Amino acid sequence: MRAAVIRAYNADLSLETVADPVCEADGVVLKVLSCGICRSDWHGWVGEHPKVKPGAIPGHEYCGEVVEAGPLSGWKPGDRVIAPFILSCGQCPECRSGHSTTCRAQRVPGFGEPGAWAEYVSAPHAHNLARLPESLSPALAAGLGCRVTTAWHALTGRAALQAGEWLAVHGTGGVGLSLLLLGRALGARVVVVDVVPERLTHALSLGAELAFDAREGDVAARIVEATGGGAHVSVEALGIEATANGSIECLRPMGRHVQVGLPVGHTAVMQINMNAVYMKQLALYGSRGMPSWRYPSLLTMIETGRVDVRPIVAREVPLSATSAELRAFGGPMPPGVAVITDFAG
């Protein structure tokens, strides 16, 4: 099969013919219909993710059609499915308690095993998969695989966002846009923060009530003033120290901070304003992915029209354009995200 392979960090991906994946007893092999290009992939491409080594095939935001099904998988050839990026075992104490994103034996394609920037991908632990609704295009489904699912769990599974509350979103990439759209659908008032004027304008057009350029003074203080005391919930979607502190400092007393941006490599350890946490008695949550059993609640929101996630996907690209998309993460990016839909190009 054709695949994009990391041969050297910060270098163009190598488009190669590699061996087809093997189907495991509890898994499936998918013909990849679409796969997103995510900042987490970029962290691996630049050498900051410990599980991504030269020779790796990235790609963790995928949907596909089953071409081979293991006897314990529960699926059959021809089924079209969405895959969460965390494939949990279903048997450990964390999985049995419903917290499968902390599974002790989790497997993540693209991080430690072959990913979906390829014509085919193996998906073990196939009980995690969800059927692709007819109303959802493969390109849009790939956008759900990490960003929308992560945002949904952060807002509803961790922060318990309520209608009428102020939600602050720091970073308006794929996850940030998902947080904005879902927050609005849940009845929250949303303020966004970024450094790219085009992205701030785009967020306002999608329903953000306020938008602040982080280059223009103390954003946290401005949010506190504009919201009459601070955000109730604030989500950091970049994984860097400046925005993590901005998220914490913009909260009102008893507010909830959610860390969604990936702190890895040189950002893994940060200096955090713990005095703000202490004095305002804040709650800090980490949130990574979404348990697969929560797919129905999200898909129902989308299928019934309560939220339109189409603005998240801005570009459909061939596999050969993936290197250019990765390089773009190093600077200001336009609104929306890119997904791979052509694996021959």
C-alpha positions as CSV (number, residue, x, y, z in Angstrom):
1,M,0.0,0.0,0.0
2,R,1.0,3.7,-0.4
3,A,1.9,5.5,2.8
4,A,3.5,8.7,4.1
5,V,6.5,7.9,6.3
6,I,8.7,10.0,8.6
7,R,12.3,9.4,7.7
8,A,13.8,12.4,9.3
9,Y,12.3,15.1,11.7
10,N,11.3,18.4,10.1
11,A,11.8,16.9,6.6
12,D,9.3,16.1,3.8
13,L,7.5,12.9,4.4
14,S,8.6,10.0,2.2
15,L,5.8,8.5,0.0
16,E,6.5,4.8,-0.1
17,T,5.0,1.4,-0.8
18,V,4.9,-0.5,2.4
19,A,3.4,-3.8,3.6
20,D,-0.4,-3.9,4.1
21,P,-1.5,-4.0,7.7
22,V,-2.4,-7.3,9.5
23,C,-5.9,-7.8,10.9
24,E,-5.9,-8.7,14.6
25,A,-8.5,-11.0,16.1
26,D,-10.4,-8.2,17.9
27,G,-9.8,-5.6,15.2
28,V,-10.4,-4.7,11.6
29,V,-8.4,-3.4,8.6
30,L,-9.8,-0.3,7.1
31,K,-9.5,1.2,3.7
32,V,-8.9,4.8,4.8
33,L,-11.5,7.2,3.3
34,S,-10.2,10.3,5.0
35,C,-7.6,11.3,7.7
36,G,-7.0,14.6,9.4
37,I,-3.8,16.5,9.7
38,C,-3.5,17.5,13.3
39,R,-1.1,19.6,15.5
40,S,-0.4,16.4,17.4
41,D,1.0,14.9,14.2
42,W,3.2,18.0,13.9
43,H,4.6,17.4,17.4
44,G,5.7,13.9,16.2
45,W,7.0,15.2,12.9
46,V,9.3,17.8,14.6
47,G,10.6,15.1,17.0
48,E,8.9,16.2,20.2
49,H,6.6,13.2,20.8
50,P,8.5,10.3,22.5
51,K,6.5,7.7,20.6
52,V,7.1,9.0,17.1
53,K,10.4,7.7,15.6
54,P,11.8,7.8,12.1
55,G,10.0,5.1,10.1
56,A,6.6,6.0,11.6
57,I,3.5,6.4,9.6
58,P,1.5,9.3,11.2
59,G,-2.3,9.8,11.2
60,H,-4.8,9.3,14.0
61,E,-8.0,11.1,12.8
62,Y,-9.5,8.7,10.4
63,C,-12.6,7.1,9.1
64,G,-12.8,4.1,6.7
65,E,-14.4,1.1,5.3
66,V,-13.9,-2.3,6.8
67,V,-12.0,-4.6,4.3
68,E,-11.1,-7.3,6.7
69,A,-12.7,-8.1,10.1
70,G,-11.3,-10.2,12.9
71,P,-13.6,-12.9,14.4
72,L,-13.9,-11.0,17.7
73,S,-14.3,-7.5,16.2
74,G,-18.1,-7.4,15.8
75,W,-17.8,-5.8,12.3
76,K,-18.0,-7.0,8.8
77,P,-16.5,-6.0,5.4
78,G,-18.3,-3.1,3.9
79,D,-19.1,-1.4,7.2
80,R,-18.1,2.3,7.3
81,V,-16.8,3.5,10.6
82,I,-15.4,6.4,12.6
83,A,-12.4,5.7,14.8
84,P,-11.5,7.4,18.0
85,F,-7.8,8.0,18.2
86,I,-7.5,6.2,21.6
87,L,-8.3,2.5,21.0
88,S,-8.9,1.2,24.6
89,C,-8.7,-2.4,25.7
90,G,-12.2,-2.5,27.3
91,Q,-10.9,-4.8,30.1
92,C,-8.7,-2.8,32.5
93,P,-10.2,-1.0,35.6
94,E,-10.1,2.3,33.9
95,C,-12.1,1.0,30.9
96,R,-14.6,-0.8,33.1
97,S,-15.2,2.4,35.0
98,G,-16.0,4.3,31.8
99,H,-12.7,6.2,31.7
100,S,-11.3,4.5,28.6
101,T,-9.2,7.5,27.5
102,T,-6.9,6.6,30.4
103,C,-6.8,2.9,29.4
104,R,-3.7,1.1,30.7
105,A,-3.3,-0.8,27.4
106,Q,-4.5,1.8,24.9
107,R,-3.2,1.9,21.4
108,V,-3.0,5.0,19.2
109,P,-2.3,4.6,15.5
110,G,0.3,7.1,14.5
111,F,1.9,7.1,17.9
112,G,3.8,3.9,18.5
113,E,2.2,1.9,15.6
114,P,1.3,2.6,12.0
115,G,-1.2,5.3,11.4
116,A,-3.7,6.3,8.8
117,W,-1.7,8.5,6.4
118,A,-1.9,5.4,4.2
119,E,-4.3,3.5,2.0
120,Y,-5.1,1.0,4.8
121,V,-4.8,1.0,8.5
122,S,-5.2,-1.7,11.2
123,A,-7.6,-0.8,14.0
124,P,-7.3,-3.2,17.0
125,H,-9.8,-3.2,19.8
126,A,-12.5,-2.5,17.2
127,H,-15.3,-2.3,19.9
128,N,-14.2,1.4,20.1
129,L,-15.4,2.1,16.5
130,A,-18.7,3.8,15.7
131,R,-20.7,3.4,12.5
132,L,-20.4,6.4,10.1
133,P,-23.8,8.0,9.7
134,E,-25.0,8.3,6.1
135,S,-25.4,12.1,6.6
136,L,-21.7,12.5,7.5
137,S,-19.1,12.8,4.7
138,P,-15.8,11.0,5.2
139,A,-13.9,14.3,5.2
140,L,-16.1,15.7,7.9
141,A,-15.9,12.4,9.9
142,A,-12.1,12.6,9.9
143,G,-12.4,16.1,11.4
144,L,-14.5,14.5,14.2
145,G,-11.9,11.9,15.1
146,C,-9.8,14.1,17.4
147,R,-10.9,17.7,17.4
148,V,-14.7,17.5,17.8
149,T,-14.7,14.5,20.0
150,T,-12.0,16.0,22.2
151,A,-13.9,19.3,22.5
152,W,-17.2,17.5,23.3
153,H,-15.7,15.5,26.1
154,A,-13.8,18.6,27.5
155,L,-17.0,20.6,27.7
156,T,-19.5,18.0,28.7
157,G,-17.5,15.2,30.3
158,R,-15.0,17.3,32.2
159,A,-16.0,21.0,32.7
160,A,-19.8,20.4,32.7
161,L,-20.4,23.6,30.8
162,Q,-23.9,25.0,31.4
163,A,-26.1,27.2,29.3
164,G,-25.6,30.9,30.0
165,E,-22.0,30.4,31.2
166,W,-19.0,32.2,29.6
167,L,-16.6,29.9,27.8
168,A,-13.1,31.2,26.9
169,V,-11.3,29.4,24.1
170,H,-7.5,30.0,23.8
171,G,-6.5,29.1,20.3
172,T,-8.9,28.8,17.3
173,G,-7.4,25.9,15.4
174,G,-9.4,22.7,14.8
175,V,-10.1,22.0,18.5
176,G,-10.7,25.7,19.2
177,L,-13.3,26.0,16.4
178,S,-15.0,22.8,17.7
179,L,-15.1,24.2,21.2
180,L,-16.7,27.4,19.8
181,L,-19.4,25.6,17.8
182,L,-20.2,23.1,20.5
183,G,-20.1,25.7,23.3
184,R,-22.6,27.8,21.3
185,A,-24.8,24.7,20.8
186,L,-24.8,24.1,24.5
187,G,-26.0,27.6,25.2
188,A,-22.7,29.2,26.4
189,R,-21.5,32.7,25.6
190,V,-18.1,32.3,23.9
191,V,-15.0,34.5,23.8
192,V,-12.0,33.4,21.7
193,V,-8.3,34.3,21.8
194,D,-5.8,34.0,19.0
195,V,-3.0,35.9,17.3
196,V,-4.2,35.6,13.7
197,P,-6.7,38.4,12.9
198,E,-8.3,36.3,10.1
199,R,-9.0,33.5,12.5
200,L,-10.6,35.9,15.0
201,T,-12.8,37.3,12.3
202,H,-13.8,33.8,11.3
203,A,-14.7,32.9,14.9
204,L,-16.9,36.0,15.2
205,S,-18.7,34.9,12.0
206,L,-19.4,31.5,13.6
207,G,-21.0,33.0,16.7
208,A,-18.2,34.0,19.1
209,E,-19.5,37.0,21.1
210,L,-16.0,38.4,21.8
211,A,-12.6,38.0,20.2
212,F,-9.2,39.1,21.5
213,D,-5.8,39.3,19.9
214,A,-3.3,37.9,22.4
215,R,-0.7,40.3,21.1
216,E,-2.6,43.3,22.3
217,G,-2.1,43.5,26.1
218,D,-3.3,41.5,29.0
219,V,-5.9,39.3,27.5
220,A,-6.9,37.6,30.8
221,A,-7.7,41.0,32.4
222,R,-9.7,42.1,29.3
223,I,-11.8,38.9,29.5
224,V,-12.4,39.4,33.2
225,E,-13.7,42.9,32.5
226,A,-15.7,42.1,29.4
227,T,-17.5,39.1,31.0
228,G,-18.3,40.8,34.3
229,G,-15.9,38.8,36.5
230,G,-14.3,36.2,34.2
231,A,-15.1,33.1,32.3
232,H,-16.8,30.2,34.0
233,V,-14.9,27.7,31.9
234,S,-11.7,28.3,30.0
235,V,-10.1,25.8,27.6
236,E,-6.4,25.9,26.5
237,A,-6.1,24.4,23.0
238,L,-2.4,25.0,22.1
239,G,-0.3,23.4,24.8
240,I,2.0,26.3,25.6
241,E,2.8,28.1,28.9
242,A,1.5,31.6,27.9
243,T,-1.9,30.4,26.9
244,A,-2.2,28.0,29.8
245,N,-1.7,30.9,32.2
246,G,-4.0,33.1,30.2
247,S,-6.7,30.5,30.5
248,I,-6.3,30.2,34.3
249,E,-6.0,33.9,34.9
250,C,-9.2,34.8,32.9
251,L,-11.4,32.7,35.1
252,R,-13.8,34.0,37.7
253,P,-13.7,32.5,41.2
254,M,-14.6,28.8,41.3
255,G,-14.0,28.7,37.5
256,R,-12.9,25.6,35.6
257,H,-9.8,25.4,33.4
258,V,-9.5,22.5,30.9
259,Q,-6.1,21.6,29.4
260,V,-6.7,20.2,25.9
261,G,-3.6,21.5,24.1
262,L,-0.9,18.8,24.1
263,P,2.1,19.8,26.4
264,V,5.0,17.7,25.1
265,G,8.7,18.1,24.4
266,H,9.9,21.6,25.5
267,T,6.4,22.5,26.8
268,A,5.8,19.4,28.9
269,V,6.8,21.2,32.1
270,M,5.4,24.7,32.6
271,Q,5.6,27.4,35.2
272,I,1.9,27.9,36.1
273,N,0.3,30.7,38.2
274,M,-0.7,28.6,41.1
275,N,-1.5,31.6,43.2
276,A,-4.4,32.3,40.8
277,V,-5.6,28.7,41.3
278,Y,-5.4,29.0,45.0
279,M,-6.9,32.5,45.5
280,K,-9.8,31.9,43.1
281,Q,-10.2,28.3,44.2
282,L,-10.2,27.1,40.6
283,A,-10.6,23.6,39.3
284,L,-8.0,22.3,36.8
285,Y,-8.9,19.4,34.4
286,G,-6.9,17.5,31.9
287,S,-8.8,16.2,28.9
288,R,-7.6,13.9,26.1
289,G,-9.8,12.4,23.6
290,M,-13.3,11.0,24.3
291,P,-14.5,7.6,25.5
292,S,-16.0,5.7,22.6
293,W,-19.3,5.1,24.4
294,R,-19.9,8.9,24.2
295,Y,-20.2,8.9,20.4
296,P,-24.0,8.6,20.3
297,S,-24.4,11.9,22.3
298,L,-22.2,13.8,19.9
299,L,-23.5,12.2,16.7
300,T,-27.1,12.9,17.8
301,M,-26.2,16.6,18.2
302,I,-24.8,16.6,14.6
303,E,-27.5,14.5,13.0
304,T,-30.4,16.5,14.5
305,G,-28.9,19.8,13.4
306,R,-28.2,21.1,16.8
307,V,-24.7,21.9,15.8
308,D,-23.1,22.3,12.3
309,V,-19.5,21.2,12.3
310,R,-18.9,21.7,8.6
311,P,-16.9,25.0,9.1
312,I,-14.1,23.0,10.8
313,V,-12.9,21.3,7.6
314,A,-11.4,24.0,5.3
315,R,-9.2,22.0,2.9
316,E,-9.2,18.5,1.3
317,V,-5.8,17.6,0.2
318,P,-3.9,14.6,-1.4
319,L,-1.4,12.6,0.6
320,S,1.4,14.3,-1.4
321,A,0.4,17.7,0.1
322,T,0.8,16.5,3.8
323,S,4.3,17.8,4.2
324,A,3.3,21.3,3.2
325,E,0.4,21.2,5.7
326,L,2.8,20.1,8.5
327,R,5.2,22.9,7.7
328,A,2.4,25.4,8.0
329,F,1.9,24.6,11.7
330,G,5.1,26.5,12.3
331,G,3.5,29.9,11.6
332,P,0.2,31.7,11.5
333,M,-2.4,29.5,9.9
334,P,-5.7,30.3,8.1
335,P,-9.1,29.2,9.6
336,G,-10.1,25.6,9.5
337,V,-8.2,22.3,9.2
338,A,-7.0,20.1,6.4
339,V,-8.0,16.5,5.8
340,I,-6.5,13.9,3.4
341,T,-9.1,12.5,1.0
342,D,-6.9,11.3,-1.9
343,F,-4.4,8.6,-1.0
344,A,-3.2,8.1,-4.6
345,G,-2.3,11.8,-5.3
